[in-house]
Amino acid sequence: MPRPAAALTGRLAGTGALLVFAGLVMASGLDRLSVASPALGRMIPNPLQAQSARSSAQLAIVQGNPAAAIAYARRGVTTDPINPASTSVLGEAYLLGGHAAEADQAFRVAARFGWREAATQLYWYQSAFRSGDMPRAVDRVDALLRTRKGMAGAEQVLAPLESTAAGRTALIHRMAERPLWLKDYMNIGTGEPALLDRRSEVLVELGQAGTMLGCDAVSPFVRTAVDVGARRQAERVWVAHCPGATATNGLSDGSFEHVDASNASPFDWRQQPSGDVSIRSVDKGGGNHAVQLQNNSPLTQLVLIQAVALEPGSYRVVAKVAPGRVSASLGCKRNPVQPSLSNGDLGAGGQVLTVPVCANLLLGLWVRPSPQPVEIDDLNVERVR
């Protein structure tokens, strides 16, 4: 049976070990918390102050204080020299202070430890781009996009590559490998014009170089482009990546073959649902279809719309349809409104429409009330002047 003193010593040793372990855990936790609150660094033991120093350096960089940034970053390197985050932050601090040679050396050391530090990759990306080494610049961009899904500021990083022929060639070569970030690349948000123009050019060249992504893959990009009025860019991307697709140059599916089809393209007719209106595809034989419309409401109803690419001027819209039953109108950046007066008739020589200067032009078809359905087919748009 152990003596009381020996038992006490054992218990104290065990308790001491637990306290040391708990202290280390707390210090480690505080070290992580110092990312959000650098002031907590004062509570962290010296061996575990690396993150606190890096966080303080980053805060000083944001505040535009190079002297403090360099001092904190040096402390971080001294405390944790083999962590690439330490030398990467030091490189940023030196850049802020205008010490180009020291920054270059710090980023060289950081680069030897891996590819995950964003500041390091951005530094070497810019260096490669300035020297004209586009494949190496794309290597760095690829590392950034692989390790940071949905990276903030990706548009600004990619823009220089997308804006030069050599940059696009290098970027397309990497995209041919179908990296995981390719789907994010085609997400253009609300379709900011300059971004949409750059991305569409890259995607067109990618398809022309032999990497066709397929209809489903490019459909979200194309639909966004159509929705914001970039019809021509959308068509070029669609043709480049969707097997068998052709450019429509104005109107799509004038024969109404795809109104109910599961493979309708982003350029085809879109139905406008209403409880009083029925829209039904009619098989005419030989693989041809028409559309049957019926409007049981007391008001003329908008039934079909599509984005069209027409230069400003006058156009005649002609269709195979009973006179007096269907009319057309245009809308700019919004659904077409019902025409109060029609200049002609779709089914009797054609209806003349005036196309304004518009970045997002929509053509709509309206059906008048009637207990009898009406069939429409072979709609064409012809330039008058």
TIBALO-903923 format. One record per residue (C-alpha): x, y, z. Coordinates in nm, 3 decimals. Example, Ala and Ser with C-alpha at 12.3 -4.5 7.8 and 13.67 -1.06 7.14 Angstrom:
! residues 2
((1.230, -0.450, 0.780)),
((1.367, -0.106, 0.714)),
! end
This chain:
! residues 385
((0.000, 0.000, 0.000)),
((0.159, 0.331, -0.103)),
((0.248, 0.586, 0.162)),
((0.027, 0.897, 0.181)),
((0.314, 1.126, 0.073)),
((0.384, 0.912, -0.235)),
((0.014, 0.900, -0.320)),
((-0.010, 1.277, -0.286)),
((0.297, 1.323, -0.504)),
((0.140, 1.103, -0.771)),
((-0.186, 1.293, -0.759)),
((-0.007, 1.626, -0.780)),
((0.199, 1.507, -1.075)),
((-0.116, 1.392, -1.253)),
((-0.294, 1.715, -1.176)),
((0.007, 1.914, -1.292)),
((0.014, 1.728, -1.620)),
((-0.354, 1.798, -1.672)),
((-0.303, 2.166, -1.591)),
((-0.011, 2.191, -1.835)),
((-0.221, 2.022, -2.103)),
((-0.515, 2.250, -2.030)),
((-0.287, 2.552, -2.047)),
((-0.152, 2.444, -2.381)),
((-0.505, 2.391, -2.510)),
((-0.612, 2.733, -2.384)),
((-0.306, 2.898, -2.534)),
((-0.368, 2.726, -2.863)),
((-0.731, 2.836, -2.852)),
((-0.632, 3.192, -2.773)),
((-0.381, 3.174, -3.055)),
((-0.661, 3.091, -3.295)),
((-0.886, 3.356, -3.146)),
((-0.615, 3.613, -3.201)),
((-0.698, 3.596, -3.570)),
((-1.015, 3.786, -3.485)),
((-0.873, 3.982, -3.191)),
((-0.498, 4.049, -3.201)),
((-0.511, 4.204, -2.852)),
((-0.546, 3.855, -2.708)),
((-0.182, 3.800, -2.806)),
((-0.074, 3.937, -2.465)),
((-0.232, 3.631, -2.297)),
((-0.047, 3.375, -2.510)),
((0.283, 3.216, -2.405)),
((0.583, 3.314, -2.620)),
((0.611, 2.982, -2.809)),
((0.249, 3.013, -2.922)),
((0.239, 3.378, -3.026)),
((0.295, 3.321, -3.397)),
((-0.063, 3.363, -3.505)),
((-0.108, 3.665, -3.284)),
((0.196, 3.828, -3.445)),
((0.074, 3.747, -3.794)),
((-0.271, 3.881, -3.714)),
((-0.124, 4.204, -3.577)),
((0.091, 4.236, -3.888)),
((-0.210, 4.189, -4.113)),
((-0.406, 4.449, -3.916)),
((-0.116, 4.694, -3.952)),
((-0.108, 4.625, -4.327)),
((-0.479, 4.704, -4.353)),
((-0.420, 5.022, -4.153)),
((-0.132, 5.121, -4.384)),
((0.134, 5.110, -4.110)),
((0.442, 4.946, -4.268)),
((0.675, 4.987, -3.969)),
((0.436, 4.806, -3.733)),
((0.353, 4.548, -3.997)),
((0.719, 4.462, -4.052)),
((0.789, 4.445, -3.677)),
((0.496, 4.210, -3.609)),
((0.570, 4.002, -3.917)),
((0.933, 3.957, -3.814)),
((0.815, 3.840, -3.474)),
((0.590, 3.589, -3.646)),
((0.880, 3.455, -3.852)),
((1.102, 3.433, -3.544)),
((0.834, 3.241, -3.356)),
((0.722, 3.014, -3.640)),
((0.979, 3.028, -3.922)),
((0.871, 2.718, -4.116)),
((0.508, 2.826, -4.147)),
((0.456, 2.975, -4.496)),
((0.197, 3.212, -4.350)),
((0.473, 3.382, -4.149)),
((0.703, 3.456, -4.443)),
((0.406, 3.541, -4.664)),
((0.285, 3.810, -4.423)),
((0.642, 3.937, -4.395)),
((0.652, 3.969, -4.773)),
((0.328, 4.169, -4.768)),
((0.466, 4.397, -4.497)),
((0.787, 4.460, -4.690)),
((0.587, 4.540, -5.003)),
((0.381, 4.793, -4.809)),
((0.702, 4.954, -4.688)),
((0.848, 4.970, -5.037)),
((1.122, 4.713, -4.969)),
((1.098, 4.521, -5.296)),
((1.413, 4.309, -5.258)),
((1.325, 4.200, -4.904)),
((0.966, 4.123, -5.011)),
((1.091, 3.911, -5.300)),
((1.318, 3.711, -5.067)),
((1.036, 3.657, -4.815)),
((0.796, 3.535, -5.084)),
((1.067, 3.304, -5.223)),
((1.095, 3.139, -4.883)),
((0.716, 3.119, -4.847)),
((0.684, 2.959, -5.191)),
((0.914, 2.672, -5.089)),
((0.664, 2.561, -4.823)),
((0.366, 2.505, -5.054)),
((0.097, 2.664, -5.267)),
((-0.175, 2.751, -5.019)),
((-0.085, 3.107, -4.916)),
((-0.290, 3.349, -5.125)),
((-0.055, 3.647, -5.088)),
((0.240, 3.436, -5.205)),
((0.055, 3.309, -5.510)),
((-0.066, 3.658, -5.598)),
((0.289, 3.793, -5.574)),
((0.431, 3.528, -5.806)),
((0.130, 3.557, -6.038)),
((0.196, 3.928, -6.082)),
((0.568, 3.862, -6.128)),
((0.503, 3.600, -6.398)),
((0.247, 3.819, -6.575)),
((0.478, 4.120, -6.583)),
((0.755, 3.905, -6.731)),
((0.519, 3.767, -6.999)),
((0.535, 3.411, -6.866)),
((0.163, 3.338, -6.903)),
((0.178, 2.959, -6.837)),
((0.350, 3.027, -6.504)),
((0.099, 3.302, -6.424)),
((-0.185, 3.056, -6.489)),
((-0.015, 2.803, -6.258)),
((-0.044, 3.053, -5.975)),
((-0.404, 3.146, -6.058)),
((-0.491, 2.778, -6.074)),
((-0.344, 2.727, -5.725)),
((-0.550, 3.017, -5.591)),
((-0.877, 2.896, -5.744)),
((-0.823, 2.534, -5.641)),
((-0.761, 2.616, -5.276)),
((-1.013, 2.899, -5.242)),
((-1.350, 2.811, -5.389)),
((-1.543, 3.123, -5.480)),
((-1.239, 3.339, -5.401)),
((-1.326, 3.704, -5.347)),
((-1.160, 3.921, -5.608)),
((-1.116, 3.637, -5.858)),
((-1.253, 3.859, -6.136)),
((-0.978, 4.116, -6.080)),
((-0.708, 3.848, -6.074)),
((-0.830, 3.681, -6.394)),
((-0.903, 3.998, -6.590)),
((-0.543, 4.061, -6.709)),
((-0.518, 3.705, -6.842)),
((-0.858, 3.724, -7.011)),
((-0.771, 4.056, -7.174)),
((-0.466, 3.940, -7.373)),
((-0.437, 3.676, -7.645)),
((-0.137, 3.510, -7.476)),
((-0.316, 3.509, -7.140)),
((-0.628, 3.352, -7.289)),
((-0.420, 3.085, -7.463)),
((-0.254, 2.983, -7.137)),
((-0.582, 2.997, -6.949)),
((-0.758, 2.785, -7.213)),
((-0.479, 2.526, -7.198)),
((-0.543, 2.483, -6.824)),
((-0.922, 2.487, -6.864)),
((-0.894, 2.201, -7.114)),
((-0.803, 1.987, -6.811)),
((-1.148, 2.074, -6.669)),
((-1.030, 2.196, -6.325)),
((-1.276, 2.199, -6.036)),
((-1.306, 2.579, -6.052)),
((-1.439, 2.574, -6.409)),
((-1.802, 2.578, -6.293)),
((-1.736, 2.882, -6.075)),
((-1.564, 3.048, -6.370)),
((-1.887, 3.035, -6.567)),
((-2.085, 3.194, -6.283)),
((-2.101, 3.559, -6.388)),
((-2.344, 3.675, -6.121)),
((-2.566, 3.952, -6.250)),
((-2.379, 3.969, -6.581)),
((-2.164, 4.280, -6.542)),
((-2.091, 4.375, -6.907)),
((-1.709, 4.385, -6.902)),
((-1.689, 4.055, -6.712)),
((-1.942, 3.893, -6.944)),
((-1.749, 4.008, -7.252)),
((-1.419, 3.869, -7.123)),
((-1.562, 3.536, -7.008)),
((-1.757, 3.482, -7.329)),
((-1.443, 3.541, -7.538)),
((-1.247, 3.286, -7.334)),
((-1.527, 3.029, -7.351)),
((-1.568, 3.073, -7.727)),
((-1.194, 3.024, -7.781)),
((-1.200, 2.723, -7.545)),
((-1.467, 2.555, -7.758)),
((-1.294, 2.648, -8.082)),
((-0.972, 2.493, -7.948)),
((-1.150, 2.158, -7.912)),
((-1.280, 2.155, -7.553)),
((-1.659, 2.153, -7.580)),
((-1.817, 2.162, -7.234)),
((-2.167, 2.063, -7.350)),
((-2.508, 2.229, -7.349)),
((-2.588, 2.169, -6.981)),
((-2.253, 2.303, -6.860)),
((-2.277, 2.638, -7.041)),
((-2.654, 2.681, -7.010)),
((-2.642, 2.890, -6.686)),
((-2.386, 3.126, -6.840)),
((-2.584, 3.153, -7.163)),
((-2.916, 3.214, -6.985)),
((-2.763, 3.493, -6.776)),
((-2.617, 3.648, -7.089)),
((-2.956, 3.630, -7.263)),
((-3.133, 3.778, -6.960)),
((-2.905, 4.083, -6.954)),
((-2.932, 4.136, -7.329)),
((-2.594, 3.998, -7.438)),
((-2.764, 3.785, -7.702)),
((-2.474, 3.768, -7.947)),
((-2.218, 3.669, -7.682)),
((-2.464, 3.406, -7.557)),
((-2.510, 3.264, -7.906)),
((-2.135, 3.240, -7.966)),
((-2.079, 3.050, -7.640)),
((-2.377, 2.823, -7.710)),
((-2.256, 2.735, -8.059)),
((-1.900, 2.679, -7.934)),
((-2.001, 2.427, -7.667)),
((-2.338, 2.276, -7.758)),
((-2.304, 2.002, -8.027)),
((-2.520, 2.069, -8.332)),
((-2.617, 2.421, -8.224)),
((-2.625, 2.699, -8.482)),
((-2.641, 3.076, -8.450)),
((-2.989, 3.214, -8.505)),
((-2.894, 3.577, -8.577)),
((-3.215, 3.731, -8.453)),
((-3.508, 3.494, -8.403)),
((-3.496, 3.141, -8.265)),
((-3.740, 2.856, -8.337)),
((-3.973, 3.043, -8.568)),
((-4.127, 2.705, -8.656)),
((-4.217, 2.641, -8.288)),
((-4.049, 2.301, -8.277)),
((-3.920, 2.338, -7.921)),
((-4.201, 2.508, -7.731)),
((-4.269, 2.196, -7.524)),
((-3.932, 2.026, -7.582)),
((-3.707, 1.927, -7.296)),
((-3.405, 2.022, -7.506)),
((-3.517, 2.380, -7.575)),
((-3.224, 2.620, -7.591)),
((-3.195, 2.940, -7.384)),
((-3.292, 3.129, -7.701)),
((-3.623, 2.954, -7.766)),
((-3.976, 3.065, -7.674)),
((-4.064, 3.094, -7.306)),
((-4.424, 3.029, -7.211)),
((-4.612, 3.281, -6.999)),
((-4.835, 3.073, -6.770)),
((-5.198, 3.168, -6.715)),
((-5.497, 2.970, -6.593)),
((-5.712, 3.105, -6.877)),
((-5.467, 3.026, -7.156)),
((-5.357, 2.693, -7.299)),
((-5.039, 2.649, -7.503)),
((-5.003, 2.315, -7.677)),
((-4.752, 2.181, -7.926)),
((-4.921, 2.018, -8.226)),
((-4.753, 1.744, -8.429)),
((-4.790, 1.825, -8.799)),
((-4.620, 1.507, -8.918)),
((-4.275, 1.459, -9.064)),
((-4.116, 1.581, -8.743)),
((-4.273, 1.925, -8.777)),
((-4.474, 2.105, -8.511)),
((-4.695, 2.410, -8.467)),
((-4.841, 2.571, -8.156)),
((-5.209, 2.581, -8.066)),
((-5.320, 2.871, -7.846)),
((-5.650, 2.925, -7.671)),
((-5.747, 3.223, -7.458)),
((-6.061, 3.182, -7.248)),
((-6.016, 3.508, -7.060)),
((-6.191, 3.836, -7.157)),
((-5.854, 4.004, -7.220)),
((-5.576, 3.966, -7.475)),
((-5.297, 3.765, -7.312)),
((-4.918, 3.749, -7.355)),
((-4.841, 3.381, -7.424)),
((-4.484, 3.348, -7.561)),
((-4.169, 3.560, -7.537)),
((-3.808, 3.527, -7.644)),
((-3.497, 3.743, -7.647)),
((-3.409, 3.856, -7.999)),
((-3.102, 4.016, -8.153)),
((-3.220, 4.283, -8.397)),
((-3.050, 4.605, -8.500)),
((-3.258, 4.923, -8.463)),
((-3.499, 4.976, -8.754)),
((-3.832, 4.854, -8.891)),
((-3.919, 4.485, -8.926)),
((-4.215, 4.293, -9.061)),
((-4.327, 3.994, -8.852)),
((-4.513, 3.734, -9.060)),
((-4.664, 3.402, -8.950)),
((-4.890, 3.126, -9.070)),
((-5.192, 3.207, -8.850)),
((-5.556, 3.308, -8.884)),
((-5.584, 3.687, -8.932)),
((-5.695, 3.893, -8.634)),
((-5.610, 3.634, -8.369)),
((-5.243, 3.687, -8.273)),
((-5.032, 4.004, -8.252)),
((-4.671, 4.084, -8.164)),
((-4.497, 4.351, -7.958)),
((-4.151, 4.437, -7.827)),
((-4.013, 4.508, -7.482)),
((-3.679, 4.657, -7.382)),
((-3.538, 4.509, -7.059)),
((-3.890, 4.404, -6.955)),
((-4.176, 4.195, -7.085)),
((-4.345, 4.334, -7.396)),
((-4.661, 4.533, -7.336)),
((-4.984, 4.475, -7.527)),
((-4.988, 4.684, -7.846)),
((-5.266, 4.943, -7.837)),
((-5.256, 4.975, -8.216)),
((-5.114, 4.721, -8.459)),
((-4.943, 4.826, -8.780)),
((-5.063, 4.532, -8.987)),
((-5.155, 4.173, -8.903)),
((-4.930, 3.870, -8.852)),
((-5.161, 3.649, -9.060)),
((-5.249, 3.903, -9.329)),
((-4.932, 4.037, -9.487)),
((-4.741, 4.087, -9.164)),
((-4.721, 4.328, -8.871)),
((-4.457, 4.601, -8.876)),
((-4.261, 4.663, -8.554)),
((-4.008, 4.937, -8.483)),
((-3.696, 4.812, -8.304)),
((-3.540, 5.070, -8.070)),
((-3.180, 5.088, -7.951)),
((-3.195, 4.826, -7.676)),
((-2.946, 4.595, -7.506)),
((-3.211, 4.344, -7.399)),
((-3.483, 4.320, -7.663)),
((-3.779, 4.084, -7.610)),
((-4.038, 3.978, -7.867)),
((-4.381, 3.878, -7.736)),
((-4.680, 3.708, -7.895)),
((-5.032, 3.790, -7.777)),
((-5.352, 3.591, -7.835)),
((-5.693, 3.754, -7.838)),
((-5.993, 3.606, -7.652)),
((-6.189, 3.336, -7.835)),
((-6.371, 3.010, -7.750)),
((-6.188, 2.852, -8.047)),
((-5.816, 2.767, -8.044)),
((-5.583, 2.921, -8.300)),
((-5.276, 2.757, -8.454)),
((-4.958, 2.946, -8.535)),
((-4.652, 2.830, -8.730)),
((-4.365, 2.953, -8.948)),
((-4.306, 3.292, -8.791)),
((-4.042, 3.508, -8.962)),
((-3.892, 3.851, -8.897)),
((-3.789, 4.048, -9.207)),
((-3.604, 4.379, -9.219)),
((-3.808, 4.655, -9.384)),
((-3.564, 4.942, -9.348)),
! end
